[in-house]
Amino acid sequence: MFAGLAAAYILRDEFDTGDEPNPIGIPGGAQIPLVIQDRQFNPDGTFFYPTSDIEGAIWIGEYFGDVMLVNGKVWPFLNVEPRISRFRILNGCNARILNLDISGSDFWQIGAEGGLWDIPVRMRRLVLAPAERADVIVDFSRFAGQTLVMKNHRPPSPISNPAPQLPQVMQIRVGTTVSQPGPSSVRQVCPGARLTSAARS
């Protein structure tokens, strides 16, 4: 997206309140939206977008950048506490498919565009097409004082993607103290049963 605003729009209800504790027992205090985009820049720092050589067309339909942005910042770092966190990840790229991992840590995906899932899914990598989003839980409790890296890999076969590789997405710097404990374990958040029968059908 190059014209207008691009951001995460977080919706709440009486179950997913954004606070801790909440009726469905998921992290509220450590909940972070991550909008990931690939971009190119002009020398003056403005966005570059290639124009089309087709008569009557202004911009090309498919575009791959050479710089990765997260929440509008180039290759940033994120400070987190050594506890369970919730990332709400949006692929804001024009055409790039993301295949994400965080060094040494699994994801527990608990939701997508349609809301929370009935059953959480544990995964090593998270694949997102453009405009796709994922709601994931990551446990940083064993990484106190460490710096992790969120990386982007080539899409899994048989997906074909002509984009130049951008392997580095962002650093995640895990602190050593916890200000608000939240859930004590991933199993407490994701016991393998329905997240809540009352909240989602």
C-alpha positions as CSV (number, residue, x, y, z in Angstrom):
1,M,0.0,0.0,0.0
2,F,1.5,3.3,-1.1
3,A,-1.4,5.7,-1.0
4,G,-3.2,6.4,2.3
5,L,-2.8,4.9,5.8
6,A,-1.5,1.4,6.5
7,A,-1.8,0.1,10.0
8,A,-3.2,-2.6,12.3
9,Y,-6.8,-2.1,13.3
10,I,-7.3,-4.1,16.5
11,L,-10.8,-5.2,17.4
12,R,-11.9,-6.2,20.9
13,D,-14.8,-7.9,22.5
14,E,-15.9,-9.0,26.0
15,F,-13.7,-12.1,25.7
16,D,-10.6,-10.8,23.9
17,T,-10.4,-7.7,26.0
18,G,-6.7,-6.8,25.6
19,D,-6.3,-6.9,29.4
20,E,-4.9,-9.5,31.7
21,P,-6.5,-11.6,33.0
22,N,-9.2,-12.1,30.3
23,P,-12.0,-14.7,29.9
24,I,-10.0,-16.8,27.3
25,G,-6.7,-16.7,29.1
26,I,-4.5,-15.3,26.3
27,P,-1.8,-12.7,26.8
28,G,-3.2,-9.1,27.0
29,G,-0.4,-7.1,28.5
30,A,2.2,-8.3,26.0
31,Q,0.2,-7.9,22.7
32,I,2.0,-6.4,19.8
33,P,0.8,-5.7,16.2
34,L,3.5,-6.3,13.6
35,V,2.9,-4.9,10.0
36,I,5.6,-6.3,7.8
37,Q,6.3,-4.6,4.4
38,D,9.0,-4.6,1.7
39,R,9.8,-1.2,0.2
40,Q,12.3,0.7,-1.9
41,F,13.5,4.3,-1.1
42,N,14.5,7.2,-3.2
43,P,17.7,9.1,-2.3
44,D,15.6,11.7,-0.4
45,G,14.0,9.0,1.8
46,T,10.6,8.9,0.0
47,F,9.1,5.7,-1.2
48,F,10.1,4.5,-4.7
49,Y,7.5,2.7,-6.8
50,P,8.3,1.7,-10.4
51,T,6.0,3.0,-13.1
52,S,4.5,0.9,-15.9
53,D,5.6,1.1,-19.5
54,I,2.1,0.1,-20.6
55,E,0.2,3.0,-22.2
56,G,-2.5,4.4,-19.9
57,A,-1.2,2.6,-16.9
58,I,0.4,4.4,-14.0
59,W,1.9,1.8,-11.6
60,I,2.8,-1.8,-12.1
61,G,0.7,-4.4,-10.4
62,E,3.4,-6.5,-8.8
63,Y,6.3,-5.0,-6.8
64,F,9.1,-6.3,-4.6
65,G,11.1,-4.0,-2.4
66,D,14.7,-4.3,-1.3
67,V,14.3,-3.1,2.3
68,M,12.1,-4.7,5.0
69,L,9.9,-2.5,7.3
70,V,8.1,-3.5,10.4
71,N,5.5,-1.0,11.6
72,G,7.0,1.6,9.3
73,K,10.6,1.2,10.6
74,V,13.5,-0.2,8.6
75,W,14.9,-3.5,10.0
76,P,14.0,-2.5,13.6
77,F,14.4,-4.1,17.0
78,L,11.6,-4.9,19.4
79,N,12.1,-5.1,23.2
80,V,10.1,-7.8,24.9
81,E,9.9,-9.3,28.4
82,P,10.9,-12.9,29.1
83,R,7.3,-14.1,29.1
84,I,4.6,-15.3,26.7
85,S,3.7,-12.6,24.1
86,R,1.1,-12.3,21.5
87,F,2.0,-11.1,18.0
88,R,-0.7,-10.0,15.6
89,I,1.2,-10.2,12.3
90,L,0.0,-8.7,9.0
91,N,1.8,-9.2,5.7
92,G,1.6,-5.7,4.3
93,C,3.8,-6.5,1.2
94,N,2.5,-5.8,-2.3
95,A,3.4,-9.2,-3.7
96,R,5.9,-10.9,-1.4
97,I,5.0,-14.1,0.4
98,L,6.5,-14.3,3.9
99,N,7.9,-17.4,5.5
100,L,8.8,-16.4,9.0
101,D,10.6,-17.9,11.9
102,I,12.1,-16.6,15.2
103,S,15.5,-18.2,16.0
104,G,15.1,-21.0,18.5
105,S,11.4,-20.5,19.2
106,D,8.2,-22.0,18.0
107,F,4.9,-20.2,17.1
108,W,1.5,-21.2,18.4
109,Q,-1.0,-19.8,15.9
110,I,-4.3,-19.1,17.6
111,G,-6.1,-17.1,14.9
112,A,-6.2,-15.6,11.5
113,E,-8.5,-13.2,9.5
114,G,-11.7,-14.9,10.7
115,G,-10.8,-14.5,14.4
116,L,-9.6,-17.0,17.0
117,W,-9.3,-20.6,16.0
118,D,-10.9,-23.5,18.0
119,I,-7.6,-25.4,18.2
120,P,-4.2,-23.7,18.4
121,V,-1.5,-25.0,16.0
122,R,2.2,-25.3,16.8
123,M,4.6,-24.5,14.0
124,R,8.3,-23.7,13.3
125,R,7.5,-21.3,10.4
126,L,4.6,-19.0,9.6
127,V,3.7,-18.6,5.9
128,L,1.7,-15.5,5.0
129,A,0.5,-14.2,1.6
130,P,0.0,-10.5,1.0
131,A,-2.8,-9.0,3.1
132,E,-2.9,-12.2,5.2
133,R,-2.7,-12.0,8.9
134,A,-1.9,-14.4,11.8
135,D,-2.5,-14.3,15.5
136,V,0.4,-16.1,17.3
137,I,1.7,-16.8,20.7
138,V,5.5,-16.9,21.3
139,D,7.1,-17.9,24.6
140,F,10.2,-15.8,25.4
141,S,10.6,-17.1,29.0
142,R,13.7,-19.2,28.2
143,F,15.5,-16.4,26.3
144,A,16.0,-13.8,29.0
145,G,18.9,-11.5,28.1
146,Q,19.2,-12.9,24.6
147,T,18.8,-11.2,21.2
148,L,16.7,-13.3,18.7
149,V,16.1,-12.6,15.0
150,M,12.9,-12.9,13.0
151,K,13.9,-14.1,9.6
152,N,12.1,-14.5,6.3
153,H,12.8,-17.6,4.2
154,R,11.8,-18.5,0.6
155,P,8.2,-19.8,0.4
156,P,7.9,-23.6,0.8
157,S,7.5,-25.7,-2.4
158,P,5.6,-25.6,-4.7
159,I,5.1,-21.9,-4.2
160,S,7.1,-19.9,-6.7
161,N,8.2,-16.4,-5.8
162,P,10.5,-14.3,-8.0
163,A,11.2,-11.8,-5.3
164,P,14.8,-11.1,-4.3
165,Q,15.5,-12.6,-0.9
166,L,15.2,-10.4,2.2
167,P,16.2,-12.8,5.0
168,Q,16.4,-10.3,7.9
169,V,13.1,-8.9,9.3
170,M,13.8,-7.6,12.8
171,Q,15.7,-8.2,16.0
172,I,13.8,-9.2,19.2
173,R,15.7,-8.2,22.3
174,V,14.5,-10.2,25.3
175,G,14.9,-8.4,28.7
176,T,15.6,-9.9,32.1
177,T,12.6,-8.8,34.1
178,V,8.9,-9.2,33.9
179,S,6.6,-6.4,34.9
180,Q,3.3,-8.3,34.4
181,P,3.6,-12.1,34.4
182,G,0.5,-13.1,32.3
183,P,0.0,-16.8,31.5
184,S,2.8,-19.0,33.0
185,S,3.2,-21.4,30.1
186,V,2.2,-22.0,26.5
187,R,0.2,-25.1,27.7
188,Q,-1.9,-22.8,29.9
189,V,-2.7,-20.6,26.9
190,C,-2.9,-23.5,24.4
191,P,-4.1,-26.7,26.1
192,G,-5.1,-28.3,22.9
193,A,-8.8,-27.8,23.6
194,R,-11.2,-25.1,22.3
195,L,-10.1,-21.6,23.2
196,T,-13.6,-20.9,24.4
197,S,-17.0,-22.4,23.4
198,A,-18.7,-19.2,24.5
199,A,-16.6,-16.8,22.5
200,R,-16.3,-18.5,19.2
201,S,-18.5,-21.0,17.4
